[in-house]
Amino acid sequence: MVLDTRSHVASPPHEIKEEDLLLDKLAIVFPVTKNTDMRFFRNTWMRKYLYPVCDWHAPNCRIVCNRDSTYRTLDKKTVCFSRALKEVNDKEFFIKLDDDTFVDKDYVVELLRKYSEHKSPLYISEHSRFVDYRNRNTLNNVLYGNGKFYMFNKRLVQCLNTEIEYEGWRNEDAVFGGMVRAGCGESSVDYVQEDNTWIWHKVYESKNKHINLAYIEGSDNNTTAV
């Protein structure tokens, strides 16, 4: 046996990549129900950045809101997590993502790089106008983002009006848009159109992959872990 007696140069310490530094500024706000498959998302690039919004206290839940999640409570859950985000001071960017949506990591990094230290409130999504004649002063004609994906910065969070008042239960994403308009003012916000090429809703299709991301009928499960 021959021993290698040559001196070895120590490997340089691990260099933190630019994309890791950018991603560390991010929290992915992720409303969770009893049907959400968190195992799937914990095995993606998003694992480290997930901020699950739960209806119950459980390990890994970052924000806890309604006791029971139904379609008619999603607007109140949105107000709840928006209020909670005002207390998060170590993140510059937030993504609200539905649990039937997947977003490309490189696309997110590109957005983080482009808008880092952006001086104005920023709201990236697929925007449209909401019609609500019952709530003319708060929600009617409000500009809001598609709930599958919207990305915003801390400056937007700081000016959100989380005390918004309206009648009836409403589309939760329109309510977020209402909080933006009521607190920040649309003229003060930079609304940026998302690139849907890098966002998959309900179905992921790329090359030889076809994955159903949508809710599966009959899959109700009260034991889904967060």
N, C-alpha and C positions, 0 to 999 in steps of 0.2 A: 504494500500500500504506500502510495506517495502522498505526502502531506503538502498542501499548497501553502507555502510560507510567505507568499507575497502579501504586502500590505493592501488592505482594501480601503478604498475611499468611501466614506459614508455617503449614502444617498442624500441628496438635498431634501430638506423638509418638504412635505406635501404643499404644493402651491394651490391656493384657493382659486378656482376658475372664476372668471368674470361673471359667467352665467349663474354660478352658485351665490355670489354676492348679490346679484340682482334678485334672484329668487327668494333670498332670505328676507327681502322687503315685502314679500307677498303672503297674504292669507286668502285661502279659498273658502268662502262661506258656503256651506253645504247643508241645506235643510234635509234632515233625516226623518224618515217615517219607519214604521215597523217592516216595510217591504224593501227598504234600501239595502242593497248588497254592498256593505262597506268593505268586505274582503276584496271585491273586485278593484275598488279604488285604492285600497291600501297597497295593492300590487302594481300600481302605476307610478309614473313620475310625480304624481300629486301627493303621495303619501305624507311627506314631510310638512306640507303646507296646508293640510285640511283643517278647517275650523268647523266641525260638525255642529249644526244647530238642532238640538234635540227637544223632544216633548217631555223628557224624563231625565233625571240625573243618572248618569252612567259613566263608566270609565271612558276617557277620550272625548267626552262632550265638552266643547269649549263654551257654548252658549246654550242655556236651557230656557225655553219659552212655554208655549201652550202645553197643557197637560194631555190634550188629545188632539191629534192632527187630523183635520178633515179639509176638504176643499174650501169650505166656508171659513176656515180659521187661518188660511195662508196669508191673508192681508195683515192680520194682527201679528202673525209670526214675523212678517217682514218689518213691521214697525219695531217689534221687540229686538230683532237682531241688529237693526240700524241703530237703535239706542245703545245697545251693548258695544257696538263698534266704536262709539265715541270714547270709550274707556281704553281702547287698544292703542297704545302710543308707540309701539316698536315696529309698526308696519306702515309702509308708504302706500301700498296698493292692495286692493281687495278685488276678488272675483266672486260674484255670486253665480253658482253653477247648479243646474238641476241634476238630479241623480240618474237621468236618462241621457246625459250629454257627456261628450268627451272632447277635450281641446288639446291641440298640438303644443307640445312643450316649447319648441323653437319659436312658434308664433308668439307665445306669451313672453318669452325672453326678448323677442324683438320689440314688443310693446313696452316692456319694462325699460329697455335700453333707450328707446325713443322718447319716452315721457318721464324719465327719471327727473325728479326735482322740478316738475312742471309747476308753473307759477299760478295757474288758475284751477278751479275745480274741473275735474275731468270725468267724462261719462262715455264709455265705449260700449256700443251695442248695436243692435239692429233696431233703430228708433221708428216709432210711429205715433200718431195722435190718438188720444182716447176720448170718446164721446160719452159724456155723462151729464145729462140735463138736470138730474136730481141734485148733483153737487157742482153747480155752475161755478162757484167761487174757489173750489179747491181742486177738483179733478177734471172738469170739462176742458177738453182741448189740450190736456197736458201732454207733453212730449215724454215718452217713456221707452225703455229698452225691453227687448224680448227677454223673457225670464230664463230661457235656456242658458244664456251667458250674458252677463254684463260686468264690465270691469270699471273701477273707479278709484280715485286717489283719496288720500287722507284729507285733502283740502275740501273735497266734496262732502265727506263724512262730517267734517267740522261744522258745515253750514246747513246740514239737513235739519228740517223742522220735524222732529219726531213727535210733536204734539199736535199734528195735523188732525182735524176733525172732519168727518164726513158721515153721511147716512147710508145704512145698509152695508152688506158685505160686498167687496169690490175686488177686481183683478189686482192681485198683490203687486204686480210689476208696475201697474198704473199708479198704485199708492206710493211706491218708491219714487216714481216720477213726480208725483204730487209733493212729496217731501222735498225733492230737489227744487221744484219751482217755488214752493212756499218759503223755503229757507235760504236758497242760494240765488234765485232769480235766473230765469232761462238765459237772459242776456249776459250773465256773468260766467256761464258754464261753457266749456268746450265740449260739444257733442261730436264724437268721432264714430264713423260707421265701421263696424267690425268687418272682417274678411271671412265670410262663411266657408271659404275653401278649407279652413283649418279648424272648423268646429263641426262636430257630428252630433246630430240630435236624433235620438231614437234608433238610428241605424248607423253603424260604422262600416263604410265601404272603401277599400283601398287595395288595388292590385288583386291579390288572390284571397283577400279577407272580406268576409261579410258577417258582421256581428250584430245581433239584435240587442239594443240597449234599452228597449222599452219595457214597461211593466208587463209581466206575464200573468194572465188571468189565472186565478186559482192558486196564486203563490203566497197568499196572506200568511204571515209568519210572525208571531209575537216574540220570537226568541232571537231575532236578528241582532247580533252584537255590533256595537259601535267601535 
